[in-house]
Amino acid sequence: MTFRMQFEEDLNTLRDHIKELAIGTKKALRRSVDALYNKDIHTAREIMEDDSELDAKEEQINEEAILMIAKQQPVATDLRRLIIALKISSDLERMADHATNIAKATIHLGEDHTIHVSPEIQEMADVALDMLDLSIKAFENEDITLAKKLGEMDDIIDNKYGSLIREMLEQTAVNPEQIQHVMQMAFSARFIERFADHITNIGENIFYLVKGKTYDLND
């Protein structure tokens, strides 16, 4: 096997592992939001336990990418591919942490709370999950056209988040005794908003990979 063939094979393996991490991260967010709506403490605890597996997957990706840099000393676009792989895996791991934080909020709320869970939290999560799918597709194909769409989708989440926070403030004004529970809902929405922000980071990194220069998706 030639040096180039070996590099391409190792790079494809690395991409596969990033996709696996993305799938695990997507599953964590979906399950954490479902647990929030269903007051499912058991599932929330499982999500927290499973987070260590995603941490280990990120470490594996980091080790593989660093080993490739050390052994094959890539330059130009090949080096950028490995650096971007490291950055994307870091963003995915942080996204999984935000999903875990929603699970923690569910546990804090408990099974007996009576507070209404706004449908906007689910709507935010749905957009975020679509963003994640699109970002991985853009990463696989090194497609900056797809990557640029992530900024527009992030704007949708930001707008929903702003609307939700206003709703939460109104709830606390009417029911000040529920402020602790309302705050957990607000935190959960914030975790989804931050989840989406990391996806825009992925989009910006894809743009850097392809063009060799930075691009702000939030402009």
C-alpha positions in Angstrom: 0.0 0.0 0.0 1.4 3.4 -1.0 1.8 6.2 1.5 -1.1 8.1 0.0 -3.4 5.1 0.0 -2.6 4.5 3.7 -3.3 8.2 4.5 -6.7 8.1 2.7 -7.6 4.8 4.5 -6.8 6.2 7.9 -8.6 9.5 7.1 -11.8 7.5 6.1 -11.6 5.6 9.4 -11.3 8.9 11.2 -14.3 10.3 9.4 -16.3 7.2 10.3 -15.5 7.6 14.0 -16.6 11.3 13.8 -19.9 10.2 12.3 -20.2 7.6 15.1 -19.7 10.4 17.7 -22.2 12.6 15.9 -24.8 9.8 16.0 -24.2 9.3 19.7 -24.5 13.0 20.3 -27.7 13.2 18.3 -29.2 10.3 20.3 -28.2 12.0 23.6 -30.1 15.2 22.7 -33.2 13.4 21.4 -33.4 11.2 24.5 -32.7 14.1 26.9 -35.5 16.2 25.5 -37.9 13.2 25.5 -37.0 12.6 29.2 -37.6 16.3 30.0 -41.1 16.1 28.6 -41.9 12.7 30.0 -40.4 13.4 33.5 -38.4 10.3 32.8 -35.7 10.2 35.6 -34.5 6.7 34.7 -33.7 7.7 31.1 -32.1 10.9 32.3 -29.7 8.9 34.5 -28.9 6.6 31.7 -28.0 9.6 29.5 -25.6 10.8 32.2 -24.0 7.4 32.4 -23.7 7.0 28.6 -21.8 10.4 28.3 -18.6 8.7 29.3 -18.8 6.5 26.2 -19.0 9.7 24.0 -16.0 11.2 26.0 -14.0 8.0 25.2 -15.0 8.2 21.5 -13.7 11.8 21.3 -10.4 10.7 23.0 -10.1 7.9 20.4 -10.5 10.4 17.6 -8.0 12.8 19.1 -5.4 10.0 19.4 -5.9 8.8 15.9 -5.6 12.3 14.4 -2.5 13.2 16.4 -0.9 9.9 15.5 -1.6 10.6 11.8 0.0 14.0 12.1 3.0 12.6 13.9 3.6 9.6 11.6 2.6 11.1 8.2 3.5 14.8 8.7 0.7 16.0 6.3 0.8 19.5 4.9 -1.7 22.0 3.3 -5.2 20.6 3.0 -4.4 17.2 4.4 -3.1 18.9 7.6 -6.3 21.1 7.8 -8.4 17.9 7.5 -6.8 16.5 10.6 -6.9 19.7 12.5 -10.6 20.2 11.6 -11.3 16.6 12.7 -9.9 17.4 16.1 -12.0 20.6 16.4 -15.2 18.9 15.2 -14.8 16.0 17.6 -14.4 18.6 20.4 -17.5 20.4 19.4 -19.5 17.1 19.3 -18.3 16.2 22.8 -19.3 19.6 24.1 -22.7 19.1 22.5 -23.1 15.8 24.2 -22.3 17.5 27.5 -25.2 20.0 26.8 -27.5 17.1 26.3 -26.4 15.6 29.6 -27.1 18.9 31.3 -30.7 18.7 30.1 -30.9 15.2 31.7 -29.5 16.8 34.9 -32.2 19.4 34.7 -34.9 16.7 34.3 -33.6 15.0 37.5 -33.6 18.3 39.4 -37.2 18.9 38.4 -38.2 15.4 39.5 -41.2 13.4 38.6 -43.9 15.4 40.4 -43.5 18.9 39.1 -46.6 20.5 37.4 -44.8 23.1 35.3 -45.7 23.3 31.6 -42.9 22.3 29.3 -43.1 24.7 26.4 -43.4 23.1 22.9 -40.7 25.6 21.8 -38.1 23.5 23.6 -39.0 20.5 21.3 -39.1 22.8 18.3 -35.6 24.1 19.1 -34.3 20.6 19.6 -35.8 19.4 16.2 -34.0 22.2 14.4 -30.8 21.5 16.2 -31.0 17.8 15.2 -31.6 18.8 11.6 -28.6 21.1 11.8 -26.4 18.3 13.2 -27.4 16.0 10.3 -26.7 18.8 7.8 -23.3 19.6 9.4 -22.1 16.0 9.1 -23.2 15.8 5.5 -21.3 19.0 4.8 -18.3 17.6 6.6 -18.4 14.3 4.6 -18.7 16.1 1.3 -16.6 19.2 2.3 -19.6 21.2 1.0 -19.5 24.9 2.1 -23.0 25.5 0.5 -24.5 23.2 3.0 -22.3 24.6 5.8 -23.6 28.1 5.1 -27.2 27.0 5.7 -26.3 26.2 9.3 -26.2 29.9 10.1 -29.8 30.4 8.9 -31.0 27.5 11.0 -29.1 28.8 14.0 -31.0 32.1 13.7 -34.3 30.1 14.0 -33.1 28.6 17.2 -32.0 31.9 18.6 -35.4 33.5 17.8 -37.2 30.6 19.5 -34.9 30.9 22.5 -35.6 34.6 22.9 -39.4 33.9 22.7 -39.1 31.1 25.2 -37.2 33.2 27.7 -39.9 35.9 27.5 -42.5 33.2 28.2 -40.5 32.0 31.2 -40.3 35.5 32.6 -44.0 35.8 32.4 -44.5 32.5 34.2 -42.3 33.6 37.1 -44.2 36.8 37.4 -47.5 35.0 37.7 -46.1 32.0 39.7 -43.1 33.2 41.7 -43.2 30.1 43.8 -42.2 28.1 40.7 -39.1 30.1 39.9 -36.7 27.2 40.6 -38.6 24.9 38.2 -39.0 27.6 35.6 -35.2 28.2 35.7 -34.5 24.6 34.9 -36.6 24.9 31.8 -34.8 28.1 30.8 -31.5 26.3 31.4 -32.6 23.4 29.2 -33.5 25.8 26.4 -30.1 27.5 26.8 -28.3 24.1 26.5 -30.1 23.5 23.2 -29.1 27.0 22.0 -25.5 26.3 22.9 -25.7 22.9 21.2 -26.7 24.7 18.0 -23.8 27.2 18.4 -21.3 24.3 18.4 -22.9 23.1 15.1 -22.2 26.5 13.6 -18.6 26.1 14.8 -18.5 22.9 12.7 -19.8 24.8 9.7 -17.2 27.5 10.1 -14.5 24.8 10.3 -15.7 23.2 7.1 -15.5 26.5 5.4 -11.9 26.9 6.7 -11.1 23.4 5.5 -12.3 24.1 2.0 -11.3 27.7 1.6 -8.3 28.1 3.9 -9.8 31.1 5.6 -12.3 31.9 8.4 -16.0 32.5 7.8 -18.5 33.8 10.4 -21.9 32.0 10.0 -23.5 34.5 12.5 -22.9 37.5 10.2 
